[in-house]
Amino acid sequence: MVSRVIPVQPFDLVVFGGTGDLARRKILPALFRRFCAGQMDGGARVIGAARGEMDGAAYRAFTRDAISEFGGDPVEMEAHLSAFLEQLDYVALDANGDDGWDDLVGRLDDGDRIRAFYFSVGPSLFGPLATRLYDHGLASPRCRIVVEKPFGRDRSSAQKLNAVLAQHFDETQIYRIDHYLGKETVQNLMAIRFANTLFEPLWNSQYVDHIQITVAESGGVGTRGGYYDKSGAMRDMVQNHIMQLLCLTAMEPPAKYDPDSVRDEKLKVIRALDPVEPEGVVRGQYEGTDTLPGYRNEVENRDTTTESFVALKARISNWRWAGTPFYLRTGKRLRARASEIAVVFKDAPHSIFGSDSGRHRNILTIRLQPNEGIEMGVTIKEPGPGGMRLVDVPLDMTFSEALGPQSEYVPDAYERLIMDVIRGDQTLFMRGDEVEAAWAWVDPIIERWDVAGTQPALYSTGSSGPDDALALIHRDGRRWREIRP
Ligand code: NAD
């Protein structure tokens, strides 16, 4: 199969926060890989813009180190790195002041190229950057801004941020990034659902018993403790990433695969979510081991009530999903780093093989990490003599065999999303009303915790979370899928 890489038009991309951790680990390596793939032609320019003083040569050296550490295939580096670095430049500027802005304007003075500004800085700078872009004449109708997470910390702050951005930019220019939407398998979820006749007729409460969405991490908060303790799992994972996965799993088929058709359907899902009852949510904090600190020690706040784990039962009150619960869970220091969406179908209405054949059900699993892929569990006859014994096996849906070696390379989400910004495709980015609606669902849960002031349940490092989380699903006669690498 021939790879179809369509080059994008020449563009200028300014990465505010171009010396930060995200730029180093994700944005710059992603741009390099797109360059190697032939998607960025020689006309593209990438300008790092951040507070530290450095010249273009130093920024190119910084980028070379970043690429060799995070994603530089030695053969590609040998072949393409010098040419890629030639397209890089750097401007020292202050998002909170006027220093450096004239310099940036001077470098962007030419023509009608596509221009994108990536806000890879702390959220307190999103508003000031938008305002400064406007003040310096850079907020032209043809430019785009890319806004990183977190987008607010509740509905009210998200509304305020939306209002600030809307003063200078039209909604069609604002790309709120959720990198989960750029994952290949997440897009495949839409292809599986809406390009096949097989699944969609079964994708409802008549056939689906329940759905589980798990985003499990094995690591703790590490060096991000200061940031994380002000946020917690609900704000850091549930309101954005898990909500997006829920929406794509539950939404009605959009009329078209275009930004507003897709985002309208996602918004309807969020608005159909029932409020979560107190008994429908569990939060936890990990304990330490002999060698690893517990959450409270790691964030250096012994009294913190911030959660490193959340499990909850969500209900969507619409025709398709009434009666089918969605169990969501995420946490740190769990048994393994594993994220998946599991669609658990109902038992066959009657077993012609008798009660001895056991209980079998089909499960469609969309794995997001570590190995992106899709697996369909089907029940077959166990081979060999000895009667009709049934066994569950995964139906092989390894795309690499069907699609050839090219499909073995799974592009990082940032590669896809940055190119979508340049192409002007907002389908995989969150719209302002979607973000606000997601906060509106999450806010009451957090407010209840704040009012109660109780401590989250403790759970052991390497476990599946607190016992209460097991009870949450056991009460309904179901169980969590095993968290495995
Ligand atoms: P960082 O602290 O590593 O880098 C911050 C960058 O902003 C630096 O380049 C710094 O020079 C620049 N900066 C700070 N103050 C400035 C000012 N006044 N004017 C101009 N530049 C200034 O942060 P990060 O980890 O790269 O995160 C950037 C954004 O991306 C944040 O919003 C974060 O929440 C988000 N994010 C980060 C990650 C990650 O893995 N690091 C993941 C998802 C989202």
Residues whose N, C-alpha, C, O or C-beta is under 5 A from the ligand:
A	BS01	NAD	G17 G18 T19 G20 D21 L22 A23 A49 A50 R51 G52 L93 D94 A95 N96 F119 S120 V121 G122 P123 E148 K149 P150
